[in-house]
Each structure stands twice: as structure tokens, then as C-alpha cells.
Amino acid sequence: MRCFFAMSTTIFVVLVQLSLAMGASGPAQFEQVNIFNTNGVNSLSVGDLNRDGLDDIACGCTDGRLFRYAQTSTIGFFTSLQIDNLGQAINVKIGEISGDAYNDIAVVRSDGSLHREFSTGSDSFAYALIGSYGAALTGPEICDLNQDGRNDILVDRHSDGAFSVRYQNGSGGFTYALLINYGAGTHAIAAGHLDDTTGTLVNDFVVGREYDGVLYAEFQTTPGSFSHVLLDTFSSPINGVSAVTLLKVADLNGDGRQDILVICEDGKIYRETQIPLASRNFFRTTLVDFAQQMNAIAVDDMNHDTLNDIVIGLADGTVSILYQQDDGTFTNVTNASFPGESIAAIDTGDFSNDGYRDFVVGFGSGAVYAFYQRGCSPALAGDLNNDCEVKFDDFAIMASHWMECSLVNQTVCSN
């Protein structure tokens, strides 16, 4: 009996370790719904725009129209409101930029002008031009870049690579500041907290250059001042250069520190992992090679396991999710395919107000699809990873915490 117990325990431990190494949660299940059609989608951004506490969608169109889609109590149905028409293709970003704690919309128009739509009430907005830059822009990126607790607006001008910020003054106004010049060309940008040795309110930003594949970081030193650091260079055996086309800043290995997600033109996805307590140091890992260009990405926890995943729109019209595993690797799952369609934008949110993350995809043709994560009905008592099934993955979660006790008074724990 003792021999049988020892062998069973060994098998049990091995199986648990294997299951945990594979990741606690499997892929989520989604239902896709065509929620709207326009003349052409240029950009999407998700956030509460009508002050009801629920996620809405801002859609910037190729013809300059700006829409707000607000979720209703019926899955797949949104109310639509045309907020404005700026007459040219626009990029939009939702964020609080007026100092009143309500979400607004920053808008970049294709002629190189920056605009804002301030929320003035439930479904009412006030337009104003913030500034004209005289050439096409990348952005807007919204983030606090001078440690004053207010969101600012970062853009890059293609004609000379001038990165500039509009600092919010808290009462609806902005102050212009030129940060650095990267030279003419198109650049990818993203902002976040990238130096583990500084306070969490100190945001930095990263820049990826298309023409030479170089990745730079601008680390904030004193409020509004930045230190320029070359982080990495991406190359391709085909032409020597792997253009950096998209960037995101997020925790990509579950350690609580923000890393850099790098998307290159040749179809490779890289993670630049922030080294703990090593100021401004990162190391590169190749996550996947799709062998084709990626048009849009979003990062969020898509399967309820507390780890960030990556939603990707590929050039061939495929929508995939890279699910992060417990060991920091990623597993690719294809969610939908739209042959012949050009994916223009992707963002994430909770569109059914059920606590599960959904996502939205906009196409150059004008179609907008919401992907609703299917919740479990009825809920299963043994489903510990919220994948609507009770199987060994759930048992592994329970086993990994076997005999643990979290009572404040540990003396009354049974073990």
C-alpha cells in the first residue's frame, strides 16, 4: 500500500507540473457579430464615452467621420452617434484629456492636424483644433509624460521625425513641447512605465523606426525631460532591415513589469523583457513568426487568467489571439478569417458588461465586428479557469494550492 501511494503521488505531481507548464487557462470562445458598416474604418478606440460606466467604441473613418457606438443590453446591438466630420481620414484615441475625469477623444487627421472632442455630458462633445503640424503624424498616444497626474498627447511628425507632446494644463488647454527629432520617416510609438528603478507614475516611451529597424527608448528623468537610449536593432536576411511597424507596452511575462511588444514588417513578433531592478535593460525573445505583415494589434487578458494576451489582425484578413502561458510562451489560436478584407484596427473592451473581455475589429471596407466572449451558463462549480469546462486544468489549479490556508489566524488552519 505504501509503495502504491508513493508511485501515485509521483505521477500526480508530474501531471500537475505538466498541466501548469502548459498554462492554467485554455483559449476563450467568441461569438462574432457585425455591429456596424461605414464607408471605411481607419481607427478604433474603446472606452466609456456617454458616462454610463460601460465601454463604448470610437470609430475614425477614412472619410473623416467620427462615430460613437454605445453598447445596449442586447448583445450585438449598439446605438450610433456621429460626433463630427473632419473631412479626411482620422486616427482616434479615447482618454481623459480635459481635466474633468471623463473620457474625451484625441483625433489626428491625415493632413497632420491634432484635434480634440471634449466630453461635455452624456453623448455631447465640444470640438476644437489643438494644433497643425504641416505633415502626416503618427499617433495620438495618450499618457502622463511629466508626472503631474494628467494625461498628455504624444505625436510624431513624419517629415522630420519630430516627437512632440501637448502637455495638459488641467483646464482644457495644452502646452506644446518638442522632445526629440528622429529624422524623416514613419515611426511606431508606445508609452508606459519602462524603468523598474523609478516610481510607477514615471512614464517613458519607445520609438521603432521603419527605415532601419532600430528600437529606441526615451526614459523620463525629471518631469518632462527624457534620456535617449538605443535598445535594439531588428534585421532581416532578405534586405538587411526588419522595419518596426507596431509597438505596445504591457506586462508580457506575468512578472508585474511592463515589457515592449515589437511587431516587424517581416511578420515576426518580439518581446523585449524588462530585467528586474536593472535600470533600462531589456532582453529580446522571438514570440512567433507569421511570415506576413500585421496590420493591427491589441493587448489584454482575453481568457480570464490574469496574463496578458495579444489580439492580432494579419494582412490576409486572419484574426488570431496569442494566449500567454504560465511559462511566458504564447500559443496561437485563429479566431476568424476574412479573406480579401484589410484589417484596419483592433481594440478590446467589455461590450456585454459581464466581466469577460471582448474585442472589436474594423476593416478598410467599412465593416465593424464585435467578438463577444462567451460566458458559462450555467456556471460550473469546478471550472476554476473560466473556460466553461471542468477538466484536468482545473484539477491542476486546485492541486497546486492543496492544503494552503489563507486565514489571518494561521493557528486555526487544519494543516
KACORQUI-V982076 format. One record per residue. RES is the residue in one letter. BURIAL is b if it has 24 or more other ideal C-beta (glycine too) atoms within 12 Angstrom, else e. Layout:
{{RES,BURIAL} {RES,BURIAL}}
//
This chain:
{{M,e} {R,e} {C,e} {F,e} {F,e} {A,e} {M,e} {S,e} {T,e} {T,e} {I,e} {F,e} {V,e} {V,e} {L,e} {V,b} {Q,e} {L,e} {S,b} {L,b} {A,e} {M,b} {G,b} {A,b} {S,b} {G,b} {P,b} {A,b} {Q,b} {F,b} {E,e} {Q,b} {V,b} {N,b} {I,b} {F,b} {N,e} {T,b} {N,e} {G,b} {V,b} {N,b} {S,b} {L,b} {S,b} {V,b} {G,b} {D,b} {L,b} {N,b} {R,e} {D,e} {G,e} {L,b} {D,b} {D,b} {I,b} {A,b} {C,b} {G,b} {C,b} {T,b} {D,b} {G,b} {R,b} {L,b} {F,b} {R,b} {Y,b} {A,b} {Q,b} {T,e} {S,e} {T,e} {I,b} {G,e} {F,e} {F,b} {T,e} {S,b} {L,b} {Q,e} {I,b} {D,b} {N,e} {L,b} {G,e} {Q,b} {A,b} {I,b} {N,b} {V,b} {K,b} {I,b} {G,b} {E,b} {I,b} {S,b} {G,b} {D,e} {A,e} {Y,b} {N,b} {D,b} {I,b} {A,b} {V,b} {V,b} {R,b} {S,b} {D,e} {G,b} {S,b} {L,b} {H,b} {R,b} {E,b} {F,b} {S,b} {T,e} {G,e} {S,e} {D,e} {S,e} {F,b} {A,e} {Y,e} {A,b} {L,e} {I,b} {G,b} {S,e} {Y,b} {G,e} {A,e} {A,b} {L,b} {T,b} {G,b} {P,b} {E,b} {I,b} {C,b} {D,b} {L,b} {N,b} {Q,b} {D,e} {G,e} {R,b} {N,b} {D,b} {I,b} {L,b} {V,b} {D,b} {R,b} {H,b} {S,e} {D,e} {G,b} {A,b} {F,b} {S,b} {V,b} {R,b} {Y,b} {Q,b} {N,e} {G,e} {S,e} {G,e} {G,e} {F,b} {T,e} {Y,e} {A,b} {L,e} {L,b} {I,b} {N,e} {Y,b} {G,e} {A,e} {G,b} {T,b} {H,b} {A,b} {I,b} {A,b} {A,b} {G,b} {H,b} {L,b} {D,b} {D,b} {T,e} {T,b} {G,e} {T,e} {L,e} {V,b} {N,b} {D,b} {F,b} {V,b} {V,b} {G,b} {R,b} {E,b} {Y,b} {D,b} {G,b} {V,b} {L,b} {Y,b} {A,b} {E,b} {F,b} {Q,b} {T,e} {T,e} {P,e} {G,b} {S,e} {F,b} {S,e} {H,e} {V,b} {L,e} {L,b} {D,b} {T,e} {F,b} {S,e} {S,e} {P,e} {I,e} {N,e} {G,e} {V,e} {S,b} {A,b} {V,b} {T,b} {L,b} {L,b} {K,b} {V,b} {A,b} {D,b} {L,b} {N,b} {G,b} {D,e} {G,e} {R,b} {Q,b} {D,b} {I,b} {L,b} {V,b} {I,b} {C,b} {E,b} {D,b} {G,b} {K,b} {I,b} {Y,b} {R,b} {E,b} {T,b} {Q,b} {I,e} {P,e} {L,e} {A,e} {S,e} {R,b} {N,e} {F,b} {F,e} {R,b} {T,e} {T,e} {L,b} {V,b} {D,e} {F,b} {A,e} {Q,b} {Q,b} {M,b} {N,b} {A,b} {I,b} {A,b} {V,b} {D,b} {D,b} {M,b} {N,b} {H,b} {D,b} {T,e} {L,b} {N,b} {D,b} {I,b} {V,b} {I,b} {G,b} {L,b} {A,b} {D,b} {G,b} {T,b} {V,b} {S,b} {I,b} {L,b} {Y,b} {Q,b} {Q,b} {D,b} {D,e} {G,b} {T,e} {F,b} {T,b} {N,b} {V,b} {T,e} {N,b} {A,b} {S,e} {F,b} {P,e} {G,e} {E,b} {S,b} {I,b} {A,b} {A,b} {I,b} {D,b} {T,b} {G,b} {D,b} {F,b} {S,b} {N,b} {D,e} {G,e} {Y,b} {R,b} {D,b} {F,b} {V,b} {V,b} {G,b} {F,b} {G,b} {S,b} {G,b} {A,b} {V,b} {Y,b} {A,b} {F,b} {Y,b} {Q,b} {R,b} {G,b} {C,e} {S,e} {P,e} {A,e} {L,e} {A,e} {G,e} {D,b} {L,b} {N,b} {N,b} {D,b} {C,b} {E,e} {V,e} {K,e} {F,e} {D,b} {D,b} {F,e} {A,b} {I,b} {M,b} {A,b} {S,b} {H,e} {W,e} {M,e} {E,e} {C,e} {S,e} {L,e} {V,e} {N,e} {Q,e} {T,e} {V,e} {C,e} {S,e} {N,e}}
//
